[in-house]
């Protein structure tokens, strides 16, 4: 069984302790011999295994998440855990047990979705790391499964597997001078902002529902649905518009504070990230927006101001 460790996971390992890369290699060997040694993490398609740091010099106790496919394993994340934790994500697992029967029983499909999401995001971050280090540095570290499970509890809905996979890799984008790395310099929202904005919009919908009671059917207004999870905002601190992921349909939609009705984007999260990666890697072929640089930050053409035109370096030539 082939066990793959992506570069970002290796980077994380080297940051957690001098002995962590060796411990990770040892674990990879064990997984090659026993690919099913992990337990369900509570996140679809992802198994979890713990590493006893006492067995290795300069290595903390670790939680390691991986996906298992018929001919390969890929380690997706690792994080430090307390030695007193009975297992890396027992709390998250316990929270998930009550909902386990609600999840689709299709681990193979979930694993493919996890891989597609992670592959698209890795393409974006590799490009940023080599071409726009300021934008790369603005990305937050991934969230732990327990944090994602807690957010799921706050939202009161099941978070789609592709969004779980993305948040395991990065828990938001603080923006390089307020500009995110996604097309239009949109920003991947931090998880606390996701929860706060969802509550805000649900409160707004509750107000509209009160007014809708006195409106004809054709005049009733929907500003938000419980299954809409805000994912991308106009800027790091600008929530005037953005994209949500509909947990029911799997498609992205748009919101705007400028009295524009919500609209479906006809993109899944995977296709949205894949197109962003395509535009970065082949800017001459980009259609929705054009990537460029101001200094060491990614700035998309649609967000270049007249004062910045002389400094903006197009990548399409």
Secondary structure, 3 states (H helix, E strand, C coil): CEEEECHHHHHHHHHHCCCHHHHHHHHHHHHHHCCCCCEECCCCCCEEEEECHHHCCCCCCEEEEEEEECCEEEEEEEEECCCCCCCCCHHHHHHHHCCHHHCCCCHHHHHHHHHHHHHHHHHHHHHHHHHCHHHHHCECCCCCHHHHHHHHHHHCCCCCHHHHHHHHHCCCECCECCECCEHHHEEECCHHHHHHHHHHHHHHHHHHHHHHCCCCHHHCCCCCCCCEEEEEEEECCEEEEEEEEECCCCEEEEEECCCCCCEEEEEEHHHHHHHHHHHHHCHHHCCCCCEEEECCEEEEHHHCCHHHCCCCEECCC
